Amino acid sequence: MSDTATPAPFPHWMLREIHEQPETLAATLATFATADGFVEEACEPVRQWLRGAKGEIVIAASGSSRHAGLVAELLIEDRSGIAVDVEYASEYSYRSEHALKNASVLVISQSGETVDTLLALRKANKAGHQTMAITNVPGSTMAREATVSMPTAAGRERAIPATKSFTAQLLNLYLLSLLASEERKTLSVADLNRLLAEAAALPESVRRQLPIWESTVRSIAETLHKARTFLFVGRSVHYPIAREGALKLKESSYLHAEGYPSGELKHGPNALVSKESPLVMIATVDRSDSESVERYEKVVQLMNDMRTQGATIVAIANTGDTTVADLADHVIPVDEATEALLAICEVIPLQIFSYCMAIQNGIDVDNPRNLNKAVLAE
């Protein structure tokens, strides 16, 4: 995985690393779980950390890693009942000691060296909190200094825009939510085994869908390459994915993009919606989840309203969803999955979209201006 000197046979590292995600997801999963259960040696330190989380977890992270933390907040709270608060690492580092919650602290960082996240970890350690680090570098400073390390296995990521490291973080956090549910006994053994089996099938599902996503998204990018402003929207776990899609587009192609909860669109941002400012709507659904179905129905109604308003709509929707296809100008299909795993699948075509828009605009996508792989100094 990215162990060669060039990105060949791909033209850029970013595209190569997008295509490596079936392998990196499989490697990350294999570190902690199989289709039959958790890997005890790797998971026992995480279990002990969860036992010490006396009802609350604070997640400190920045950029894409914070978006992964926002997904984790919903998964952990909904599944286990443990309260989770997600902080900007750069803000947490400078909070008053009196404001710090008596919580276990989780830091998330691709490099494990990002300065503001490292400062947040050290602040938590100094305050006596038990800490855990999710990083893509097992020997990083954060991995060494945290009470527990739960590394991803994405391998070296050479392109500055995070792709495979982000989906590996999401998968680790998905597994963390299952471990929390196991500890709190909020999931039956049958449900836990089913969710692990579904996770085990994820890498092959991504592998199968990647060619379809790339072909579809390349065509959409060619059509929309002159647009200069995008709005991304999603509900629940799909809202952080919308934010990540907007961030990826900004950093990769220098286009203005914002991510919002779908329900907030009419509270001001829809003033920006027009034919010239495309609206990217995450409209997938987990039909086995009644709450997901309810959210989906609200997104479809919003899509109806935005179509009436004259929006250009790009929708990420379940494969074969004719309701969304009738309302959207462009549809990116995603195969059915459980709600949490849909989030992982949705972000990959958004990564491809960012890549294609950058190429359409002549950007050096592996080395976008003003950005570094890790923010090491402020």
Disulfide bonds with the S-S distance in Angstrom:
none
